[in-house]
Amino acid sequence: MGFDLDMTLIDPRPGMAALMDTLGAEVGMDLQGERFAANLGPPLDMVLRERGVPEDRLDEFVARFRALYPEVVIPATVALPGAAEALAAIRRDGDRILVVTGKYGPNAQLHVNALGFEVDHLVGELWAAGKAQALVEQGAAVYVGDHRGDMVGALAAGVVGIGVTTGPCSRADLLDAGAEVVLGSLRELPAWLSANIGRFTLHRS
């Protein structure tokens, strides 16, 4: 069972906004922290390009963002409603849990550790169709995410895409991107899985 991280399992928006504004202040640029935090999903380098960061400074900005991340974002992040309960229900059923995220892997792992999420495997720095590689390699049957890019990844992997409207994308957006079903939050996931488990095979540990 695969999950996205930002705005699917966790809400890092306050810390993300603060971090982007901190970085912007350091380099003398308006990096629009609130706008960044309201549209989480795309890779950091893509976002920085859109904010006007020169190509020859992208690596510098990304490295500084990642260095500041643990002290600024981790403490300000909370689990989204139903996340812990959904993971616990999946674990009780004996299914493996995979996190595939566009976030830098070591920082993603810090979130998992800080919130006490028990996952079997985490893969970072994959976006949209690129997520399919990890989903296929890890034998996922389902991928849950809040962004159109997550549903693109699920389709590319040939797995069931479940959208949640806890992020920047609407129900219509997620369905248009290929979601088989869209839930209001992870609170609804255990019941949906129980009702539909016969339609696909989850891979037992």
mmCIF file of the C-alpha atoms, coordinates in Angstrom:
data_MODEL
# 
_entry.id   MODEL 
# 
loop_
_atom_site.group_PDB 
_atom_site.id 
_atom_site.type_symbol 
_atom_site.label_atom_id 
_atom_site.label_alt_id 
_atom_site.label_comp_id 
_atom_site.label_asym_id 
_atom_site.label_entity_id 
_atom_site.label_seq_id 
_atom_site.pdbx_PDB_ins_code 
_atom_site.Cartn_x 
_atom_site.Cartn_y 
_atom_site.Cartn_z 
_atom_site.occupancy 
_atom_site.B_iso_or_equiv 
_atom_site.pdbx_formal_charge 
_atom_site.auth_seq_id 
_atom_site.auth_comp_id 
_atom_site.auth_asym_id 
_atom_site.auth_atom_id 
_atom_site.pdbx_PDB_model_num 
ATOM 1   C CA . MET A 1 1   ? 0.000   0.000  0.000   1.00 0.00 ? 1   MET A CA 1 
ATOM 2   C CA . GLY A 1 2   ? 1.657   3.193  -1.167  1.00 0.00 ? 2   GLY A CA 1 
ATOM 3   C CA . PHE A 1 3   ? 1.216   6.722  0.180   1.00 0.00 ? 3   PHE A CA 1 
ATOM 4   C CA . ASP A 1 4   ? 2.372   10.183 -0.738  1.00 0.00 ? 4   ASP A CA 1 
ATOM 5   C CA . LEU A 1 5   ? 3.650   12.233 2.218   1.00 0.00 ? 5   LEU A CA 1 
ATOM 6   C CA . ASP A 1 6   ? 2.939   16.002 2.100   1.00 0.00 ? 6   ASP A CA 1 
ATOM 7   C CA . MET A 1 7   ? -0.774  16.772 2.498   1.00 0.00 ? 7   MET A CA 1 
ATOM 8   C CA . THR A 1 8   ? -1.605  13.070 2.301   1.00 0.00 ? 8   THR A CA 1 
ATOM 9   C CA . LEU A 1 9   ? -0.113  11.801 5.561   1.00 0.00 ? 9   LEU A CA 1 
ATOM 10  C CA . ILE A 1 10  ? 1.267   15.044 7.003   1.00 0.00 ? 10  ILE A CA 1 
ATOM 11  C CA . ASP A 1 11  ? 0.564   18.784 7.056   1.00 0.00 ? 11  ASP A CA 1 
ATOM 12  C CA . PRO A 1 12  ? 3.908   20.629 6.884   1.00 0.00 ? 12  PRO A CA 1 
ATOM 13  C CA . ARG A 1 13  ? 2.502   23.916 5.555   1.00 0.00 ? 13  ARG A CA 1 
ATOM 14  C CA . PRO A 1 14  ? 3.380   26.308 8.417   1.00 0.00 ? 14  PRO A CA 1 
ATOM 15  C CA . GLY A 1 15  ? 6.980   25.123 8.489   1.00 0.00 ? 15  GLY A CA 1 
ATOM 16  C CA . MET A 1 16  ? 7.277   25.073 4.712   1.00 0.00 ? 16  MET A CA 1 
ATOM 17  C CA . ALA A 1 17  ? 6.070   28.664 4.438   1.00 0.00 ? 17  ALA A CA 1 
ATOM 18  C CA . ALA A 1 18  ? 8.457   29.777 7.174   1.00 0.00 ? 18  ALA A CA 1 
ATOM 19  C CA . LEU A 1 19  ? 11.374  27.933 5.604   1.00 0.00 ? 19  LEU A CA 1 
ATOM 20  C CA . MET A 1 20  ? 10.861  29.365 2.142   1.00 0.00 ? 20  MET A CA 1 
ATOM 21  C CA . ASP A 1 21  ? 10.569  32.863 3.588   1.00 0.00 ? 21  ASP A CA 1 
ATOM 22  C CA . THR A 1 22  ? 13.716  32.311 5.663   1.00 0.00 ? 22  THR A CA 1 
ATOM 23  C CA . LEU A 1 23  ? 15.602  31.194 2.581   1.00 0.00 ? 23  LEU A CA 1 
ATOM 24  C CA . GLY A 1 24  ? 14.269  34.150 0.631   1.00 0.00 ? 24  GLY A CA 1 
ATOM 25  C CA . ALA A 1 25  ? 15.413  36.570 3.326   1.00 0.00 ? 25  ALA A CA 1 
ATOM 26  C CA . GLU A 1 26  ? 18.894  35.059 3.283   1.00 0.00 ? 26  GLU A CA 1 
ATOM 27  C CA . VAL A 1 27  ? 19.303  35.454 -0.463  1.00 0.00 ? 27  VAL A CA 1 
ATOM 28  C CA . GLY A 1 28  ? 17.366  38.688 -0.927  1.00 0.00 ? 28  GLY A CA 1 
ATOM 29  C CA . MET A 1 29  ? 14.518  37.237 -2.990  1.00 0.00 ? 29  MET A CA 1 
ATOM 30  C CA . ASP A 1 30  ? 10.768  36.989 -2.492  1.00 0.00 ? 30  ASP A CA 1 
ATOM 31  C CA . LEU A 1 31  ? 10.223  33.227 -2.615  1.00 0.00 ? 31  LEU A CA 1 
ATOM 32  C CA . GLN A 1 32  ? 6.544   33.502 -1.649  1.00 0.00 ? 32  GLN A CA 1 
ATOM 33  C CA . GLY A 1 33  ? 6.442   31.106 1.282   1.00 0.00 ? 33  GLY A CA 1 
ATOM 34  C CA . GLU A 1 34  ? 2.659   31.105 1.739   1.00 0.00 ? 34  GLU A CA 1 
ATOM 35  C CA . ARG A 1 35  ? 2.058   30.418 -1.935  1.00 0.00 ? 35  ARG A CA 1 
ATOM 36  C CA . PHE A 1 36  ? 4.641   27.632 -1.880  1.00 0.00 ? 36  PHE A CA 1 
ATOM 37  C CA . ALA A 1 37  ? 3.048   26.004 1.158   1.00 0.00 ? 37  ALA A CA 1 
ATOM 38  C CA . ALA A 1 38  ? -0.432  26.196 -0.367  1.00 0.00 ? 38  ALA A CA 1 
ATOM 39  C CA . ASN A 1 39  ? 0.650   24.294 -3.485  1.00 0.00 ? 39  ASN A CA 1 
ATOM 40  C CA . LEU A 1 40  ? 2.886   21.489 -2.216  1.00 0.00 ? 40  LEU A CA 1 
ATOM 41  C CA . GLY A 1 41  ? 3.638   18.685 -4.620  1.00 0.00 ? 41  GLY A CA 1 
ATOM 42  C CA . PRO A 1 42  ? 6.057   19.651 -7.404  1.00 0.00 ? 42  PRO A CA 1 
ATOM 43  C CA . PRO A 1 43  ? 9.812   19.177 -6.849  1.00 0.00 ? 43  PRO A CA 1 
ATOM 44  C CA . LEU A 1 44  ? 11.688  21.948 -5.063  1.00 0.00 ? 44  LEU A CA 1 
ATOM 45  C CA . ASP A 1 45  ? 13.941  22.787 -8.017  1.00 0.00 ? 45  ASP A CA 1 
ATOM 46  C CA . MET A 1 46  ? 10.888  23.253 -10.230 1.00 0.00 ? 46  MET A CA 1 
ATOM 47  C CA . VAL A 1 47  ? 9.326   25.619 -7.704  1.00 0.00 ? 47  VAL A CA 1 
ATOM 48  C CA . LEU A 1 48  ? 12.529  27.615 -7.308  1.00 0.00 ? 48  LEU A CA 1 
ATOM 49  C CA . ARG A 1 49  ? 12.831  28.024 -11.078 1.00 0.00 ? 49  ARG A CA 1 
ATOM 50  C CA . GLU A 1 50  ? 9.292   29.395 -11.150 1.00 0.00 ? 50  GLU A CA 1 
ATOM 51  C CA . ARG A 1 51  ? 10.268  31.909 -8.450  1.00 0.00 ? 51  ARG A CA 1 
ATOM 52  C CA . GLY A 1 52  ? 13.102  33.194 -10.635 1.00 0.00 ? 52  GLY A CA 1 
ATOM 53  C CA . VAL A 1 53  ? 16.108  31.484 -9.055  1.00 0.00 ? 53  VAL A CA 1 
ATOM 54  C CA . PRO A 1 54  ? 18.934  31.417 -11.639 1.00 0.00 ? 54  PRO A CA 1 
ATOM 55  C CA . GLU A 1 55  ? 19.812  27.977 -12.965 1.00 0.00 ? 55  GLU A CA 1 
ATOM 56  C CA . ASP A 1 56  ? 23.416  28.282 -11.817 1.00 0.00 ? 56  ASP A CA 1 
ATOM 57  C CA . ARG A 1 57  ? 22.276  28.843 -8.214  1.00 0.00 ? 57  ARG A CA 1 
ATOM 58  C CA . LEU A 1 58  ? 19.644  26.122 -7.998  1.00 0.00 ? 58  LEU A CA 1 
ATOM 59  C CA . ASP A 1 59  ? 21.923  23.575 -6.327  1.00 0.00 ? 59  ASP A CA 1 
ATOM 60  C CA . GLU A 1 60  ? 22.966  26.174 -3.734  1.00 0.00 ? 60  GLU A CA 1 
ATOM 61  C CA . PHE A 1 61  ? 19.344  27.060 -2.904  1.00 0.00 ? 61  PHE A CA 1 
ATOM 62  C CA . VAL A 1 62  ? 18.238  23.424 -2.723  1.00 0.00 ? 62  VAL A CA 1 
ATOM 63  C CA . ALA A 1 63  ? 21.130  22.509 -0.438  1.00 0.00 ? 63  ALA A CA 1 
ATOM 64  C CA . ARG A 1 64  ? 20.397  25.397 1.927   1.00 0.00 ? 64  ARG A CA 1 
ATOM 65  C CA . PHE A 1 65  ? 16.675  24.555 1.998   1.00 0.00 ? 65  PHE A CA 1 
ATOM 66  C CA . ARG A 1 66  ? 17.449  20.952 2.906   1.00 0.00 ? 66  ARG A CA 1 
ATOM 67  C CA . ALA A 1 67  ? 19.942  22.005 5.576   1.00 0.00 ? 67  ALA A CA 1 
ATOM 68  C CA . LEU A 1 68  ? 17.437  24.313 7.298   1.00 0.00 ? 68  LEU A CA 1 
ATOM 69  C CA . TYR A 1 69  ? 14.558  21.864 6.956   1.00 0.00 ? 69  TYR A CA 1 
ATOM 70  C CA . PRO A 1 70  ? 15.025  19.710 10.089  1.00 0.00 ? 70  PRO A CA 1 
ATOM 71  C CA . GLU A 1 71  ? 15.010  22.634 12.517  1.00 0.00 ? 71  GLU A CA 1 
ATOM 72  C CA . VAL A 1 72  ? 12.260  24.663 10.830  1.00 0.00 ? 72  VAL A CA 1 
ATOM 73  C CA . VAL A 1 73  ? 9.768   22.224 9.311   1.00 0.00 ? 73  VAL A CA 1 
ATOM 74  C CA . ILE A 1 74  ? 9.933   19.003 11.335  1.00 0.00 ? 74  ILE A CA 1 
ATOM 75  C CA . PRO A 1 75  ? 8.820   20.521 14.666  1.00 0.00 ? 75  PRO A CA 1 
ATOM 76  C CA . ALA A 1 76  ? 5.958   22.441 13.020  1.00 0.00 ? 76  ALA A CA 1 
ATOM 77  C CA . THR A 1 77  ? 4.476   19.457 11.170  1.00 0.00 ? 77  THR A CA 1 
ATOM 78  C CA . VAL A 1 78  ? 1.455   17.431 12.277  1.00 0.00 ? 78  VAL A CA 1 
ATOM 79  C CA . ALA A 1 79  ? -0.181  14.261 11.020  1.00 0.00 ? 79  ALA A CA 1 
ATOM 80  C CA . LEU A 1 80  ? -3.304  14.807 8.956   1.00 0.00 ? 80  LEU A CA 1 
ATOM 81  C CA . PRO A 1 81  ? -6.628  13.559 10.361  1.00 0.00 ? 81  PRO A CA 1 
ATOM 82  C CA . GLY A 1 82  ? -6.927  9.796  10.016  1.00 0.00 ? 82  GLY A CA 1 
ATOM 83  C CA . ALA A 1 83  ? -3.326  9.220  8.940   1.00 0.00 ? 83  ALA A CA 1 
ATOM 84  C CA . ALA A 1 84  ? -2.123  7.309  11.989  1.00 0.00 ? 84  ALA A CA 1 
ATOM 85  C CA . GLU A 1 85  ? -5.352  5.326  12.180  1.00 0.00 ? 85  GLU A CA 1 
ATOM 86  C CA . ALA A 1 86  ? -5.240  4.388  8.498   1.00 0.00 ? 86  ALA A CA 1 
ATOM 87  C CA . LEU A 1 87  ? -1.644  3.191  8.746   1.00 0.00 ? 87  LEU A CA 1 
ATOM 88  C CA . ALA A 1 88  ? -2.432  1.224  11.885  1.00 0.00 ? 88  ALA A CA 1 
ATOM 89  C CA . ALA A 1 89  ? -5.402  -0.467 10.203  1.00 0.00 ? 89  ALA A CA 1 
ATOM 90  C CA . ILE A 1 90  ? -3.291  -1.448 7.212   1.00 0.00 ? 90  ILE A CA 1 
ATOM 91  C CA . ARG A 1 91  ? -0.591  -2.786 9.510   1.00 0.00 ? 91  ARG A CA 1 
ATOM 92  C CA . ARG A 1 92  ? -3.145  -4.843 11.474  1.00 0.00 ? 92  ARG A CA 1 
ATOM 93  C CA . ASP A 1 93  ? -4.265  -6.423 8.222   1.00 0.00 ? 93  ASP A CA 1 
ATOM 94  C CA . GLY A 1 94  ? -0.687  -7.545 7.599   1.00 0.00 ? 94  GLY A CA 1 
ATOM 95  C CA . ASP A 1 95  ? -0.069  -5.327 4.589   1.00 0.00 ? 95  ASP A CA 1 
ATOM 96  C CA . ARG A 1 96  ? 3.197   -3.535 3.805   1.00 0.00 ? 96  ARG A CA 1 
ATOM 97  C CA . ILE A 1 97  ? 3.301   0.271  3.810   1.00 0.00 ? 97  ILE A CA 1 
ATOM 98  C CA . LEU A 1 98  ? 5.318   2.245  1.282   1.00 0.00 ? 98  LEU A CA 1 
ATOM 99  C CA . VAL A 1 99  ? 5.860   6.030  1.200   1.00 0.00 ? 99  VAL A CA 1 
ATOM 100 C CA . VAL A 1 100 ? 6.812   7.528  -2.174  1.00 0.00 ? 100 VAL A CA 1 
ATOM 101 C CA . THR A 1 101 ? 7.361   11.276 -2.091  1.00 0.00 ? 101 THR A CA 1 
ATOM 102 C CA . GLY A 1 102 ? 8.913   14.083 -4.058  1.00 0.00 ? 102 GLY A CA 1 
ATOM 103 C CA . LYS A 1 103 ? 10.585  15.247 -0.852  1.00 0.00 ? 103 LYS A CA 1 
ATOM 104 C CA . TYR A 1 104 ? 14.288  14.739 -0.121  1.00 0.00 ? 104 TYR A CA 1 
ATOM 105 C CA . GLY A 1 105 ? 14.437  11.251 1.367   1.00 0.00 ? 105 GLY A CA 1 
ATOM 106 C CA . PRO A 1 106 ? 16.370  11.951 4.603   1.00 0.00 ? 106 PRO A CA 1 
ATOM 107 C CA . ASN A 1 107 ? 14.018  14.790 5.536   1.00 0.00 ? 107 ASN A CA 1 
ATOM 108 C CA . ALA A 1 108 ? 10.989  12.674 4.669   1.00 0.00 ? 108 ALA A CA 1 
ATOM 109 C CA . GLN A 1 109 ? 12.322  9.976  6.986   1.00 0.00 ? 109 GLN A CA 1 
ATOM 110 C CA . LEU A 1 110 ? 12.642  12.559 9.771   1.00 0.00 ? 110 LEU A CA 1 
ATOM 111 C CA . HIS A 1 111 ? 8.899   13.228 9.461   1.00 0.00 ? 111 HIS A CA 1 
ATOM 112 C CA . VAL A 1 112 ? 8.091   9.529  9.606   1.00 0.00 ? 112 VAL A CA 1 
ATOM 113 C CA . ASN A 1 113 ? 10.257  9.111  12.692  1.00 0.00 ? 113 ASN A CA 1 
ATOM 114 C CA . ALA A 1 114 ? 8.962   12.227 14.440  1.00 0.00 ? 114 ALA A CA 1 
ATOM 115 C CA . LEU A 1 115 ? 5.328   11.218 14.019  1.00 0.00 ? 115 LEU A CA 1 
ATOM 116 C CA . GLY A 1 116 ? 5.899   7.563  14.852  1.00 0.00 ? 116 GLY A CA 1 
ATOM 117 C CA . PHE A 1 117 ? 4.647   6.242  11.520  1.00 0.00 ? 117 PHE A CA 1 
ATOM 118 C CA . GLU A 1 118 ? 5.593   2.601  11.001  1.00 0.00 ? 118 GLU A CA 1 
ATOM 119 C CA . VAL A 1 119 ? 6.415   2.142  7.319   1.00 0.00 ? 119 VAL A CA 1 
ATOM 120 C CA . ASP A 1 120 ? 8.279   -0.627 5.536   1.00 0.00 ? 120 ASP A CA 1 
ATOM 121 C CA . HIS A 1 121 ? 9.978   1.415  2.838   1.00 0.00 ? 121 HIS A CA 1 
ATOM 122 C CA . LEU A 1 122 ? 10.379  5.092  1.918   1.00 0.00 ? 122 LEU A CA 1 
ATOM 123 C CA . VAL A 1 123 ? 11.542  6.504  -1.415  1.00 0.00 ? 123 VAL A CA 1 
ATOM 124 C CA . GLY A 1 124 ? 12.140  10.211 -1.946  1.00 0.00 ? 124 GLY A CA 1 
ATOM 125 C CA . GLU A 1 125 ? 12.700  12.616 -4.833  1.00 0.00 ? 125 GLU A CA 1 
ATOM 126 C CA . LEU A 1 126 ? 10.188  11.033 -7.200  1.00 0.00 ? 126 LEU A CA 1 
ATOM 127 C CA . TRP A 1 127 ? 7.469   13.056 -8.887  1.00 0.00 ? 127 TRP A CA 1 
ATOM 128 C CA . ALA A 1 128 ? 4.423   12.262 -11.029 1.00 0.00 ? 128 ALA A CA 1 
ATOM 129 C CA . ALA A 1 129 ? 5.130   9.394  -13.464 1.00 0.00 ? 129 ALA A CA 1 
ATOM 130 C CA . GLY A 1 130 ? 8.535   8.954  -11.841 1.00 0.00 ? 130 GLY A CA 1 
ATOM 131 C CA . LYS A 1 131 ? 6.784   7.520  -8.788  1.00 0.00 ? 131 LYS A CA 1 
ATOM 132 C CA . ALA A 1 132 ? 5.782   4.486  -10.820 1.00 0.00 ? 132 ALA A CA 1 
ATOM 133 C CA . GLN A 1 133 ? 9.271   3.004  -10.611 1.00 0.00 ? 133 GLN A CA 1 
ATOM 134 C CA . ALA A 1 134 ? 9.155   2.680  -6.814  1.00 0.00 ? 134 ALA A CA 1 
ATOM 135 C CA . LEU A 1 135 ? 5.533   1.523  -6.799  1.00 0.00 ? 135 LEU A CA 1 
ATOM 136 C CA . VAL A 1 136 ? 6.306   -1.279 -9.243  1.00 0.00 ? 136 VAL A CA 1 
ATOM 137 C CA . GLU A 1 137 ? 9.588   -2.264 -7.593  1.00 0.00 ? 137 GLU A CA 1 
ATOM 138 C CA . GLN A 1 138 ? 7.937   -2.513 -4.179  1.00 0.00 ? 138 GLN A CA 1 
ATOM 139 C CA . GLY A 1 139 ? 4.906   -4.406 -5.453  1.00 0.00 ? 139 GLY A CA 1 
ATOM 140 C CA . ALA A 1 140 ? 2.306   -1.800 -4.493  1.00 0.00 ? 140 ALA A CA 1 
ATOM 141 C CA . ALA A 1 141 ? -1.294  -2.424 -5.493  1.00 0.00 ? 141 ALA A CA 1 
ATOM 142 C CA . VAL A 1 142 ? -2.663  0.952  -4.375  1.00 0.00 ? 142 VAL A CA 1 
ATOM 143 C CA . TYR A 1 143 ? -1.262  4.484  -4.166  1.00 0.00 ? 143 TYR A CA 1 
ATOM 144 C CA . VAL A 1 144 ? -2.900  7.225  -2.106  1.00 0.00 ? 144 VAL A CA 1 
ATOM 145 C CA . GLY A 1 145 ? -2.134  10.884 -2.763  1.00 0.00 ? 145 GLY A CA 1 
ATOM 146 C CA . ASP A 1 146 ? -3.485  14.426 -2.730  1.00 0.00 ? 146 ASP A CA 1 
ATOM 147 C CA . HIS A 1 147 ? -2.047  15.739 -5.991  1.00 0.00 ? 147 HIS A CA 1 
ATOM 148 C CA . ARG A 1 148 ? -2.694  15.211 -9.692  1.00 0.00 ? 148 ARG A CA 1 
ATOM 149 C CA . GLY A 1 149 ? 0.929   14.096 -9.967  1.00 0.00 ? 149 GLY A CA 1 
ATOM 150 C CA . ASP A 1 150 ? 0.244   11.268 -7.525  1.00 0.00 ? 150 ASP A CA 1 
ATOM 151 C CA . MET A 1 151 ? -2.574  9.958  -9.695  1.00 0.00 ? 151 MET A CA 1 
ATOM 152 C CA . VAL A 1 152 ? -0.315  10.196 -12.759 1.00 0.00 ? 152 VAL A CA 1 
ATOM 153 C CA . GLY A 1 153 ? 2.200   8.045  -10.889 1.00 0.00 ? 153 GLY A CA 1 
ATOM 154 C CA . ALA A 1 154 ? -0.439  5.496  -9.937  1.00 0.00 ? 154 ALA A CA 1 
ATOM 155 C CA . LEU A 1 155 ? -1.637  5.239  -13.534 1.00 0.00 ? 155 LEU A CA 1 
ATOM 156 C CA . ALA A 1 156 ? 1.909   4.862  -14.825 1.00 0.00 ? 156 ALA A CA 1 
ATOM 157 C CA . ALA A 1 157 ? 2.483   2.019  -12.362 1.00 0.00 ? 157 ALA A CA 1 
ATOM 158 C CA . GLY A 1 158 ? -0.806  0.325  -13.197 1.00 0.00 ? 158 GLY A CA 1 
ATOM 159 C CA . VAL A 1 159 ? -2.042  0.502  -9.604  1.00 0.00 ? 159 VAL A CA 1 
ATOM 160 C CA . VAL A 1 160 ? -5.259  1.783  -8.058  1.00 0.00 ? 160 VAL A CA 1 
ATOM 161 C CA . GLY A 1 161 ? -5.049  5.533  -7.454  1.00 0.00 ? 161 GLY A CA 1 
ATOM 162 C CA . ILE A 1 162 ? -6.922  6.864  -4.440  1.00 0.00 ? 162 ILE A CA 1 
ATOM 163 C CA . GLY A 1 163 ? -7.127  10.631 -4.150  1.00 0.00 ? 163 GLY A CA 1 
ATOM 164 C CA . VAL A 1 164 ? -7.663  12.627 -0.976  1.00 0.00 ? 164 VAL A CA 1 
ATOM 165 C CA . THR A 1 165 ? -8.798  16.243 -1.030  1.00 0.00 ? 165 THR A CA 1 
ATOM 166 C CA . THR A 1 166 ? -6.552  17.327 1.848   1.00 0.00 ? 166 THR A CA 1 
ATOM 167 C CA . GLY A 1 167 ? -4.084  19.003 -0.515  1.00 0.00 ? 167 GLY A CA 1 
ATOM 168 C CA . PRO A 1 168 ? -4.270  21.617 -3.282  1.00 0.00 ? 168 PRO A CA 1 
ATOM 169 C CA . CYS A 1 169 ? -6.263  19.541 -5.782  1.00 0.00 ? 169 CYS A CA 1 
ATOM 170 C CA . SER A 1 170 ? -10.040 19.242 -5.935  1.00 0.00 ? 170 SER A CA 1 
ATOM 171 C CA . ARG A 1 171 ? -12.051 16.065 -6.328  1.00 0.00 ? 171 ARG A CA 1 
ATOM 172 C CA . ALA A 1 172 ? -12.582 16.915 -10.000 1.00 0.00 ? 172 ALA A CA 1 
ATOM 173 C CA . ASP A 1 173 ? -8.848  17.505 -10.499 1.00 0.00 ? 173 ASP A CA 1 
ATOM 174 C CA . LEU A 1 174 ? -7.963  14.134 -8.982  1.00 0.00 ? 174 LEU A CA 1 
ATOM 175 C CA . LEU A 1 175 ? -10.592 12.239 -10.950 1.00 0.00 ? 175 LEU A CA 1 
ATOM 176 C CA . ASP A 1 176 ? -9.472  13.947 -14.137 1.00 0.00 ? 176 ASP A CA 1 
ATOM 177 C CA . ALA A 1 177 ? -5.888  12.869 -13.409 1.00 0.00 ? 177 ALA A CA 1 
ATOM 178 C CA . GLY A 1 178 ? -6.932  9.235  -13.101 1.00 0.00 ? 178 GLY A CA 1 
ATOM 179 C CA . ALA A 1 179 ? -8.047  8.617  -9.517  1.00 0.00 ? 179 ALA A CA 1 
ATOM 180 C CA . GLU A 1 180 ? -10.342 5.617  -9.195  1.00 0.00 ? 180 GLU A CA 1 
ATOM 181 C CA . VAL A 1 181 ? -11.930 7.110  -6.103  1.00 0.00 ? 181 VAL A CA 1 
ATOM 182 C CA . VAL A 1 182 ? -11.533 10.356 -4.158  1.00 0.00 ? 182 VAL A CA 1 
ATOM 183 C CA . LEU A 1 183 ? -11.944 10.524 -0.379  1.00 0.00 ? 183 LEU A CA 1 
ATOM 184 C CA . GLY A 1 184 ? -12.333 13.544 1.849   1.00 0.00 ? 184 GLY A CA 1 
ATOM 185 C CA . SER A 1 185 ? -9.512  12.407 4.117   1.00 0.00 ? 185 SER A CA 1 
ATOM 186 C CA . LEU A 1 186 ? -7.670  9.323  5.300   1.00 0.00 ? 186 LEU A CA 1 
ATOM 187 C CA . ARG A 1 187 ? -10.381 8.853  7.912   1.00 0.00 ? 187 ARG A CA 1 
ATOM 188 C CA . GLU A 1 188 ? -12.433 7.296  5.109   1.00 0.00 ? 188 GLU A CA 1 
ATOM 189 C CA . LEU A 1 189 ? -9.699  4.966  3.855   1.00 0.00 ? 189 LEU A CA 1 
ATOM 190 C CA . PRO A 1 190 ? -10.080 1.908  6.151   1.00 0.00 ? 190 PRO A CA 1 
ATOM 191 C CA . ALA A 1 191 ? -13.790 1.572  5.363   1.00 0.00 ? 191 ALA A CA 1 
ATOM 192 C CA . TRP A 1 192 ? -13.182 1.989  1.631   1.00 0.00 ? 192 TRP A CA 1 
ATOM 193 C CA . LEU A 1 193 ? -10.480 -0.661 1.669   1.00 0.00 ? 193 LEU A CA 1 
ATOM 194 C CA . SER A 1 194 ? -12.676 -3.079 3.611   1.00 0.00 ? 194 SER A CA 1 
ATOM 195 C CA . ALA A 1 195 ? -15.474 -2.646 1.089   1.00 0.00 ? 195 ALA A CA 1 
ATOM 196 C CA . ASN A 1 196 ? -13.219 -2.997 -1.951  1.00 0.00 ? 196 ASN A CA 1 
ATOM 197 C CA . ILE A 1 197 ? -10.454 -5.365 -0.889  1.00 0.00 ? 197 ILE A CA 1 
ATOM 198 C CA . GLY A 1 198 ? -11.640 -8.091 -3.233  1.00 0.00 ? 198 GLY A CA 1 
ATOM 199 C CA . ARG A 1 199 ? -10.913 -5.939 -6.274  1.00 0.00 ? 199 ARG A CA 1 
ATOM 200 C CA . PHE A 1 200 ? -7.151  -5.932 -5.873  1.00 0.00 ? 200 PHE A CA 1 
ATOM 201 C CA . THR A 1 201 ? -4.386  -7.821 -4.126  1.00 0.00 ? 201 THR A CA 1 
ATOM 202 C CA . LEU A 1 202 ? -2.257  -6.189 -1.484  1.00 0.00 ? 202 LEU A CA 1 
ATOM 203 C CA . HIS A 1 203 ? 1.184   -7.648 -0.945  1.00 0.00 ? 203 HIS A CA 1 
ATOM 204 C CA . ARG A 1 204 ? 1.664   -9.206 2.452   1.00 0.00 ? 204 ARG A CA 1 
ATOM 205 C CA . SER A 1 205 ? 4.892   -8.871 4.398   1.00 0.00 ? 205 SER A CA 1 
# 
